Amino acid sequence: MIRPFGANVLMLPYVQKKTGNGIIIPETARETQVKKICRVISVGSETKYVKKGMLVIIPRQTGQWVDYNNEKYVLMGEDKVLAVIEEGDSE
């Protein structure tokens, strides 16, 4: 398991497979989504606002991408997170 230090946040890209209306999103279109919305997996002890399990919006070319156990994680500082998606609005 990867455990971030300080105010760092570990996330997995969140990829919607269907829209709210039930339209299936093709695999090629999902690739562009990957770098915008992530699910928070773990947070460092100094994070103030971002919590485990939240969906967050991050800038495209930011953070450190880490391959671990066949998953691609994003590790970045909490201050780089642009917004939190309220539950119920995301799916």
Buried (B, 14 or more C-beta within 10 A) or exposed (E): EEEBEEBBBBBBBBBBEEEEEEEEBEEEEEEEEBBBBBBBBBBBEEBEEBEEEBBBEBEEEBBEEEEEEEEEBBBBBBEBBEEBBEEEEEE
